[in-house]
Amino acid sequence: MKATLTTILFLITLYLNAQTKVSGIVTEPSGVPIPGANIYLEGTYDGTSSADDGTFNFSTSETGEQTLIISFLSFETYSFIASVTAMKDLKITLKEDVNSLGSVILNAGTFAAGDNSKASVLTPLDIVTTAGAAGDYIGAFQTLPGTSTVAEDGRLFVRGGDANEANVYIDGLRVFQPFTATANNIPTRGRFSPFLFKGTNFSTGGYSAEYGDALSSVLLLNTIDEPEQEKTDLSFISVGLGVGNTQKWKNNSLSINAFYLNLKPYQGVISQRVDWIKPFESLSGEAVYRHQFTNGLFKLYGGLNYTDFQLIQEDINVPEGINFGLTNRNLYINASYRGELGDDWTLATGASFANDHNDIKIIDTKVDNDDNSAHVKVKLRKRFSNRFKLTIGVEQFLGDFKEEASDASFGTFQSSFKNNSTAAFSEANIFFSKKLAMQIGVRGTYNALLDFTKISPRASLAYKITEKSQISLAYGDFYQAPQQDILKYNSSLDPEKSSHYIFNYLFQNNGRTLRAEAYYKTYDRLVKFDTEIPEFNSMYSNNGDGYAAGLDLFWRDNKSIKNLEYWASYSYLSTERDYRNYQERATPNFATEHNLSVVGKYWVKDWKSLIGVSYNFASGRPYTDPNANNFLGENTRTFNSLNMNWAYLISQQKILFVSVSNVLGFDNVFNYQYANTPNVNGDFARRAIRPTADRFFIIGFFWTISDNKTDNQLDNL
């Protein structure tokens, strides 16, 4: 018995001597202990949790080199490889997980829409249900701060820049003609249907090094990766008919959309200020095909648009008016692939192509032009860790423009150019902590037509000052080649340049968002010419310059009042520039000093109705009065528009929709045209440039057919 007891004690002693003690303390970077951290040897059951003071200890029978794992919520998992005999009195500091909820966001200069962004201020539903936007992405983004109301144009005018200074991309690839063809003082619309897109990023300045050839902003549209189910959408509205269908297979899906627009019946009922010979008519179709590979997604987007109209444009210098006709055909194709390559590398690549053809008639002058454009892009992204990610890429732009103008007075004049450019970019995202992050990049561009090479640095920095708020800074240089109306006559100019400086404050808490952004932009080497419009015999130079400075405010609240969502935005803009045929530096006609938008949407459950209201205000726009001899020294009256819409659910999948813009019939004036010569009293007569009609009405019926019988087209209204 005594021998047996001795043997047991001997075996226990051997076992205890074979055990190795692992110990230490776990803290935050500030030194604060972390209680409850999970600590264990990888591949074993040996481990423990840290105590209230952050200390831990446990014993293990493992020997040799082992991996110690320490993990805790909101912190990066830490691993320590060493001999177990060296795992004593360890001092382990866990780094904050920069990808966890509440991390700082790099967002200076950018508004994001869609559930794919932590900085979202609008959702796709917000965009297409905005009263007065008529379901157009562009119309909805014009309610955000940083934009100026130029209602007779319809495009984006951002922070003192004209509409040609903003570019549009689909799935990272350039869209070369994103707006429908139109005439002077007739507002255009975006070519694309909103229901094909899942999210949108609208940069009002300081955008990524991935994008170029835009002095003011970029608008990024991302198509849906995978539709939820098969369905058919039918649209019957007062100005046209639409149909959409989505089909799904195992790894494939196809969405098709078509719309026919004809304003003749509408204009026969609602009087117009324009003498239409052939009212606006268009036919458009779009399709998106998707194929899901094991490690990636391929998407093919195609859009075809045909537009035809003719009208007599009022002109104070031509009593009978100007007979203007336009037939436009636009084809756009976009193919993209995004996938994983392994070892934390991702690939995004694709190509886009556009053909835009115009047949134009201006009185007795005929103009035919063809514009072929292409964009090819390859982008690689490496995730070295949660704290450091690097993007590199190259892209090629190809452009081929040809135009022929003929008239009995000058015969036939032909012009053409090939605008090809190559760009490379690199950008790093560095997260120093959950509170501090930086994005730094550089873009290099070579343009073969103009024979220039430019390097553009870009940088942004964000710091989280409290749990719910942060500040951001951004800087960047941006170059843009002269526009098509210049290049067809002169290809020896330099690119135009702008530099952006941005300070941003963001507060987000429980469905409420406050955003304030101050900015300053400089313009350099802007194109100037000495004739009223660019002509083959004009004198061109890069002697133009300018600046833009301002403050943008945005407030969004969808929690304070049940069933009510609203946002308000205000922009202050101070800008002057000397460009094109300007006599001197001045505030351009498209820039408004004050812009205010208020948008509200209220769901009335008992009425099964979504009611939307928006109000837009803009201060007067500059114009030149030759009677006062003051270049762009006068201002129009203020712009006001109160818009309303109502969507009534007849049943879950049938909707009656009514929309009215400028309900109160404000008499808005955008500009004035003056006579070329004075009258007998020495005064120059003028006419006001006003909307084609004070109000615009839409009445529609929308019907969705799907398997679950719950989907509807509220997202599209």
VENWO-V297291 format. One record per residue. N is the residue number from 1. RES is the residue in one letter. SS is DSSP state (h for helix, s for strand, l for the rest). OMEGA is omega in whole degrees, 0 to 359 (NA if undefined). D_LAST is the distance of its C-alpha to the last C-alpha in whole Angstrom. Layout:
n=<N N>
res=<RES RES>
ss=<SS SS>
omega=<OMEGA OMEGA>
d_last=<D_LAST D_LAST>
This chain:
n=<1 2 3 4 5 6 7 8 9 10 11 12 13 14 15 16 17 18 19 20 21 22 23 24 25 26 27 28 29 30 31 32 33 34 35 36 37 38 39 40 41 42 43 44 45 46 47 48 49 50 51 52 53 54 55 56 57 58 59 60 61 62 63 64 65 66 67 68 69 70 71 72 73 74 75 76 77 78 79 80 81 82 83 84 85 86 87 88 89 90 91 92 93 94 95 96 97 98 99 100 101 102 103 104 105 106 107 108 109 110 111 112 113 114 115 116 117 118 119 120 121 122 123 124 125 126 127 128 129 130 131 132 133 134 135 136 137 138 139 140 141 142 143 144 145 146 147 148 149 150 151 152 153 154 155 156 157 158 159 160 161 162 163 164 165 166 167 168 169 170 171 172 173 174 175 176 177 178 179 180 181 182 183 184 185 186 187 188 189 190 191 192 193 194 195 196 197 198 199 200 201 202 203 204 205 206 207 208 209 210 211 212 213 214 215 216 217 218 219 220 221 222 223 224 225 226 227 228 229 230 231 232 233 234 235 236 237 238 239 240 241 242 243 244 245 246 247 248 249 250 251 252 253 254 255 256 257 258 259 260 261 262 263 264 265 266 267 268 269 270 271 272 273 274 275 276 277 278 279 280 281 282 283 284 285 286 287 288 289 290 291 292 293 294 295 296 297 298 299 300 301 302 303 304 305 306 307 308 309 310 311 312 313 314 315 316 317 318 319 320 321 322 323 324 325 326 327 328 329 330 331 332 333 334 335 336 337 338 339 340 341 342 343 344 345 346 347 348 349 350 351 352 353 354 355 356 357 358 359 360 361 362 363 364 365 366 367 368 369 370 371 372 373 374 375 376 377 378 379 380 381 382 383 384 385 386 387 388 389 390 391 392 393 394 395 396 397 398 399 400 401 402 403 404 405 406 407 408 409 410 411 412 413 414 415 416 417 418 419 420 421 422 423 424 425 426 427 428 429 430 431 432 433 434 435 436 437 438 439 440 441 442 443 444 445 446 447 448 449 450 451 452 453 454 455 456 457 458 459 460 461 462 463 464 465 466 467 468 469 470 471 472 473 474 475 476 477 478 479 480 481 482 483 484 485 486 487 488 489 490 491 492 493 494 495 496 497 498 499 500 501 502 503 504 505 506 507 508 509 510 511 512 513 514 515 516 517 518 519 520 521 522 523 524 525 526 527 528 529 530 531 532 533 534 535 536 537 538 539 540 541 542 543 544 545 546 547 548 549 550 551 552 553 554 555 556 557 558 559 560 561 562 563 564 565 566 567 568 569 570 571 572 573 574 575 576 577 578 579 580 581 582 583 584 585 586 587 588 589 590 591 592 593 594 595 596 597 598 599 600 601 602 603 604 605 606 607 608 609 610 611 612 613 614 615 616 617 618 619 620 621 622 623 624 625 626 627 628 629 630 631 632 633 634 635 636 637 638 639 640 641 642 643 644 645 646 647 648 649 650 651 652 653 654 655 656 657 658 659 660 661 662 663 664 665 666 667 668 669 670 671 672 673 674 675 676 677 678 679 680 681 682 683 684 685 686 687 688 689 690 691 692 693 694 695 696 697 698 699 700 701 702 703 704 705 706 707 708 709 710 711 712 713 714 715 716 717>
res=<M K A T L T T I L F L I T L Y L N A Q T K V S G I V T E P S G V P I P G A N I Y L E G T Y D G T S S A D D G T F N F S T S E T G E Q T L I I S F L S F E T Y S F I A S V T A M K D L K I T L K E D V N S L G S V I L N A G T F A A G D N S K A S V L T P L D I V T T A G A A G D Y I G A F Q T L P G T S T V A E D G R L F V R G G D A N E A N V Y I D G L R V F Q P F T A T A N N I P T R G R F S P F L F K G T N F S T G G Y S A E Y G D A L S S V L L L N T I D E P E Q E K T D L S F I S V G L G V G N T Q K W K N N S L S I N A F Y L N L K P Y Q G V I S Q R V D W I K P F E S L S G E A V Y R H Q F T N G L F K L Y G G L N Y T D F Q L I Q E D I N V P E G I N F G L T N R N L Y I N A S Y R G E L G D D W T L A T G A S F A N D H N D I K I I D T K V D N D D N S A H V K V K L R K R F S N R F K L T I G V E Q F L G D F K E E A S D A S F G T F Q S S F K N N S T A A F S E A N I F F S K K L A M Q I G V R G T Y N A L L D F T K I S P R A S L A Y K I T E K S Q I S L A Y G D F Y Q A P Q Q D I L K Y N S S L D P E K S S H Y I F N Y L F Q N N G R T L R A E A Y Y K T Y D R L V K F D T E I P E F N S M Y S N N G D G Y A A G L D L F W R D N K S I K N L E Y W A S Y S Y L S T E R D Y R N Y Q E R A T P N F A T E H N L S V V G K Y W V K D W K S L I G V S Y N F A S G R P Y T D P N A N N F L G E N T R T F N S L N M N W A Y L I S Q Q K I L F V S V S N V L G F D N V F N Y Q Y A N T P N V N G D F A R R A I R P T A D R F F I I G F F W T I S D N K T D N Q L D N L>
ss=<l h h h h h h h h h h h h h h h h h l s s s s s s s s l l l l l s l l l l s s s s l l l l l s s s l l l l l s s s s s s l l l l s s s s s s s l l l s l l s s s s s s h h h l l l s s s s l l s l l l l l l l l l l l l l s s s s l l l l l l s s s l h h h h h l l l l l l l l h h h h h l l l l l s l l l l l l l l l l s l l l l h h h s s s s s l l s s s l l l s l l l l l l l l l l s l l l h h h s s s s s s s l l l l l l l l l l l l l s s s s s s s l l l l l l l s s s s s s s l l s s s s s s s s s l l l s s s s s s s s s s s l h h h h h h l l l l l s s s s s s s s s s s s s s s s s s l l l s s s s s s s s s s s s s s s s s s s s l l s s s s s s s s s s s s s s s s s s s s s s s s s l l s s s s s s s s s s s s s s s s s s l l s s s s s s s s s s s s s s s s s s s s s l l s s s s s s s s s s s s s s s s s s s s l l l s s s s s s s s l l s s s s s s s s s s s l l l l s s s s s s s s s s s s l l l l s s s s s s s s s s s s s l l l l s s s s s s s s s s s s l l l h h h h l l l l l l l l s s s s s s s s s s s s s s l l s s s s s s s s s s s s s s s s s s l l l l l l l l l l s s s s s s s s s s s s s s s s s s l l l l l l s s s s s s s s s s s s s s s l s l l l l l s l l l l l l l s s s s s s s s s s s l l l l s s s s s s s s s s l l l s s s s l l l l s s s s s s l l l s s s s s s s s s s s s s l l s s s s s s s s l l l l l l l s s s s s s l l l l l l l l l l l s s s s s l l l l l s s s s s s s s s s s l l l l l l l h h h l>
omega=<179 179 180 179 179 179 180 180 179 180 178 179 178 181 181 179 180 179 177 181 175 185 178 179 180 181 170 178 180 181 179 180 177 177 175 177 180 186 181 173 183 178 179 175 183 180 182 173 180 180 182 180 177 182 177 170 175 181 179 176 179 180 177 183 181 177 178 181 176 182 177 183 178 175 177 177 183 176 182 182 179 173 182 179 179 183 180 177 180 173 188 177 179 176 178 178 185 178 183 180 178 180 178 183 174 190 182 178 186 169 180 178 181 184 181 182 176 182 184 172 175 173 175 178 177 186 188 175 179 179 180 180 179 177 183 177 184 179 179 181 175 174 179 180 181 180 176 180 175 193 181 181 177 180 181 173 192 171 176 178 177 189 180 181 179 179 180 178 171 182 176 184 189 169 191 176 188 185 179 180 182 179 179 176 172 187 178 177 172 183 196 180 185 186 178 187 181 185 185 171 181 181 177 178 176 187 188 176 178 186 182 179 176 184 189 189 171 176 184 178 181 181 181 179 183 178 184 183 175 179 176 178 177 182 177 182 188 181 179 182 179 177 177 180 177 177 180 172 186 181 185 173 182 176 181 179 178 180 176 183 178 184 184 179 181 182 174 181 183 183 183 175 181 176 182 171 173 182 183 179 179 175 182 177 180 176 175 174 181 174 181 172 180 184 183 182 176 178 177 181 176 179 179 183 178 182 182 175 176 183 172 180 179 178 185 180 179 186 181 181 181 178 183 177 182 169 183 173 183 176 178 179 183 178 182 176 176 183 180 178 184 180 177 172 173 181 172 183 179 180 175 179 178 171 181 182 180 167 187 175 178 187 181 180 177 179 175 176 177 179 176 183 180 179 177 188 173 180 177 179 180 175 178 176 175 187 183 178 184 177 174 181 175 178 180 176 179 179 180 184 177 180 176 178 181 180 182 184 182 180 182 178 181 175 180 173 174 184 182 178 179 181 173 182 176 184 180 172 184 177 179 178 176 185 188 180 181 171 182 184 178 180 176 183 172 179 184 182 183 178 175 172 181 177 184 174 177 179 173 183 181 180 181 186 173 180 187 184 180 173 181 174 177 177 175 170 185 180 179 177 176 184 183 182 175 186 181 177 185 180 181 182 174 174 174 185 169 175 184 174 189 171 187 171 182 175 178 181 169 176 179 181 172 181 177 184 174 184 173 180 172 176 180 176 175 184 175 174 190 178 183 175 178 179 183 181 178 173 185 176 174 185 182 177 179 178 171 179 181 180 178 178 180 177 180 181 175 182 190 182 183 177 179 171 179 170 179 179 178 178 170 183 171 183 172 175 174 182 182 183 181 177 184 175 180 173 184 185 184 184 178 185 182 174 180 175 175 183 178 179 186 179 179 187 183 180 185 189 170 183 181 178 172 176 180 178 173 177 184 182 182 171 181 175 182 177 179 179 182 186 180 184 179 179 175 173 180 177 178 176 174 186 181 170 183 175 182 179 175 169 186 185 178 186 170 188 177 180 178 174 181 185 185 176 177 181 184 178 183 184 175 172 182 177 180 182 180 177 185 179 180 180 176 177 181 170 180 173 187 177 177 174 183 181 174 184 171 172 184 174 184 186 177 178 181 183 184 175 179 180 172 186 174 178 186 186 NA>
d_last=<91 91 91 88 86 87 85 82 82 83 80 78 79 78 74 74 75 73 70 68 66 63 62 60 58 54 52 49 50 51 54 52 53 50 51 50 50 50 53 55 57 54 55 57 57 59 57 56 54 55 56 55 57 55 58 59 62 62 65 65 67 65 67 67 63 60 57 56 52 51 47 45 42 40 43 43 46 49 52 56 58 62 65 65 68 66 63 65 64 61 59 55 52 49 46 42 40 37 35 35 32 33 34 34 31 31 28 30 28 25 21 20 16 16 19 21 23 25 24 20 19 15 13 10 8 10 9 5 5 8 9 11 9 7 6 9 11 14 13 12 15 17 16 19 22 24 22 24 22 23 20 22 22 18 20 21 24 25 28 30 29 28 25 28 29 25 25 22 23 21 23 26 27 26 24 26 24 20 19 20 23 23 26 28 26 23 20 18 15 15 16 14 11 9 10 13 14 15 16 17 20 20 24 25 29 31 30 31 34 32 31 32 33 30 32 29 26 24 21 21 18 19 18 18 21 21 19 19 20 20 17 16 12 13 10 12 11 14 14 14 14 13 14 14 17 18 22 24 28 30 30 27 24 22 18 18 15 16 15 17 16 19 19 22 22 19 22 25 23 22 25 25 27 28 30 28 30 28 24 22 21 20 19 18 18 18 20 21 24 25 28 30 33 35 35 32 29 29 25 25 22 23 21 22 21 23 23 25 26 29 30 32 32 34 36 39 42 41 41 40 37 36 35 32 31 29 28 27 26 25 25 25 26 26 28 28 30 30 33 36 39 41 43 40 39 36 35 32 32 31 31 29 29 28 30 29 31 31 33 33 35 36 39 42 41 39 37 36 35 34 33 33 32 32 32 34 34 36 35 37 37 40 39 43 42 39 41 41 39 39 37 39 37 38 36 37 35 36 36 37 37 39 39 41 41 44 45 48 49 49 49 47 46 44 43 42 41 41 39 39 39 40 39 40 38 39 38 39 37 40 39 43 42 39 39 40 38 38 37 39 39 40 39 41 40 43 42 44 44 44 47 46 45 43 43 40 40 37 38 36 37 36 38 37 38 38 36 33 33 34 35 34 36 35 37 37 38 36 37 35 37 37 34 35 36 39 40 40 43 44 44 47 45 44 40 39 39 37 38 35 36 34 35 32 32 29 29 27 28 26 23 24 24 26 27 29 30 33 34 36 36 39 38 41 43 40 41 42 44 46 44 41 39 40 43 46 48 47 48 46 46 45 46 43 42 39 38 35 35 33 31 27 26 23 23 20 21 19 22 24 23 21 18 17 16 17 18 20 22 25 27 30 31 35 35 38 38 41 39 39 41 41 45 44 42 40 36 34 32 28 29 29 31 28 25 23 19 18 15 14 12 14 14 16 18 20 18 15 12 10 11 10 13 14 18 19 23 25 29 31 31 34 36 39 41 45 46 46 47 45 42 39 41 39 35 33 31 29 25 23 19 18 14 12 9 10 8 11 12 15 16 15 13 12 10 10 8 10 10 13 14 18 18 22 23 24 27 26 28 28 31 34 36 40 43 45 48 49 50 54 53 52 49 45 43 39 36 33 30 27 23 23 22 22 18 15 14 11 11 10 11 9 12 13 17 18 21 21 19 16 13 10 7 5 6 4 0>
